[in-house]
Amino acid sequence: MVFNNPCACVWHVTNQVYVRSTDYQRTLMSAECNLAGLFPPQGSQVWNDEIPWQPVPVHTVTRESDYVSSLDHCSEICVGQTGFPDVC
């Protein structure tokens, strides 16, 4: 079966994985490339026989509010965890 709408099969993957990337084109493209390799379409997920890809959502937040990957708080986190600023 071939879908005309690539979004019709997204729910198969979104029930398995949540992907978050930093808000840079390089990291967003890397996430999409990794997901294309990890989750190739199979069976009814194939929407185009010549494109072995299915859309998988990649979530992000603004750079200003991204505290997971921000290096601005590393020294504060390190001091909080160890009590010593130069250990981490």
N, C-alpha and C positions, 0 to 999 in steps of 0.2 A: 504494500500500500504506500502511496506517495502523497504527502500532504502538500497542498498549495500554500499553506500558511505555516512558516517555520515556528511560530509561537504556539501552535497547537500541541506540540509535544514537550514543551518546557516543564510541565508539572512533573514528569518522570524524574528529572534530575533535581528539581528544587526541593523535592521531598527527601533527598539524600544528602544534600550539601548546602552550606551557606558560605559564600565566598566574599571576602572583604579585601579591598585593595586600597593603597594610598591613591590620592587624587592626582596622579601624574600619568600622562599618556603612556610612558614607557612601562609602568607597572600595571596599568589597566590592560595593555596589549599583551603583556606577559601572562597575566591571569587568564585572558581569553585563550591564548595559545596552549597553556597548560590544560585548561578545561577541554579544549578540542581533542587533546590526546587522551585525557582521562575518561571522557564521556563521548566516544564516537556514537553516532546514531545507529540504532539497531532496529530491524523490523519496521514497525509502524512509525518509528521516530524518523526514518529517512524521509525527508521532504523534497530532496533533489538528488537523483541518482549520481550526478556528477560532482556533488559537493558533500564530502563526508564530514559534515559539521551540523551541530544543533546549537541553538542559542541557550546559553546558561547565564543567568543574571549575575553580575558582579556589582557588589554594593560598595559604596565609598562615602566618606564624609568630607567636608571642606578641610583644607590644610590647617586652617586656624583652629578647628575643633578636633583634630585627629591626635588624641593623646596616646594612642597605642603605639604609633611609630614616630612620634615627635622626639627629637633628641634634646629639645630645650629643657626637659625635666629630668634628664638622666642623672645629673649630679644630685638632685633632690631625692630621687628614688634610691640611689646608691647609698646616700648618707642615711636615709630612713631605714634601709634594710640592714646595713652593717654598722652604722654609727661612725664610720670613717670615710671621709670624702675621697680618698685616693685608692680604695680597695677594688672598686669595680673596673 
